[in-house]
Amino acid sequence: MPLTARPVILLAAALLLGGGVALGGFAIGTGFTESRLGDRYVTMKGLAERDVGADLALWPLRFTATGNDLANVQRKIDGDVAAVTEFLTASGLPAEAVERQRLEVTDIEANPYRPEGVRDRFIIAQTLLVRTTDVDKIVDLSRRVGELVSRGVILGEGVVPRYVFTRLNDVKPEMIAEATRNAREGAAQFAADSGSTVGSIRRASQGVFQILPRDDGMPFDESASVEKKIRIVSTIDYYLAD
């Protein structure tokens, strides 16, 4: 290669290298700019609530009888079962809504740790489980359990109805959409206040659906309340753009 051509080649190589560095610097700089813009986002929480009513009632009615003659105790339990069943069905509940659960028989003398002074040897416990979609009927009957006392039936503690809402899956899609809309409206307001616009969703986290008593001040156990409130809170990140 002639000596006079070498400086020209070196100059051309230098120009190409410099241009590549310049172009590379532009691409890197643009990437950093887009990264910084992409990191601009706002986190919003969207709330959706809906009042619903229970569509299923579960009512365990438990009662016991005691005595020293097992046959007599069994007859007392059978009489209580008949009295409770008649009380329920006479009010319009179908017989198939009342299910007799497993009988529990306790022999006190079979217990080596039995307390002193116990007079009755046998204890028989029986539970009737009422399961019905006629929620209003159970509300009415639960207020009239005193009538069973007059028939000689003594119910155990905690025999209160449980009210269930079974159609949660039916309302989930609409409530998720509502929570998302509320979150986006909040993001739009934030963007307007900051001179930006709302972009696409960066990340979304769906909260847990909660079923609560409808009214504040009610017991936390929502199953004791016929009227309920469903709540969902979604957390969503939205990109912001100038």
Secondary structure, DSSP 8 states (H G I E B T S, - for coil): --TTHHHHHHHHHHHHHHHHHHHHHHHHHHHHHHHHHHT-EEEEEEEEEEEEE--EEEEEEEEEEEES-HHHHHHHHHHHHHHHHHHHHTTT--GGGEEE---EEEEGGG-TT--TT----EEEEEEEEEEES-HHHHHHHHTTTHHHHHTT--B-TT---EEE---HHHHHHHHHHHHHHHHHHHHHHHHHHTT-EEEEEEEEEE---EEEESSTTS-S-GGG-SEEEEEEEEEEEEEEE-
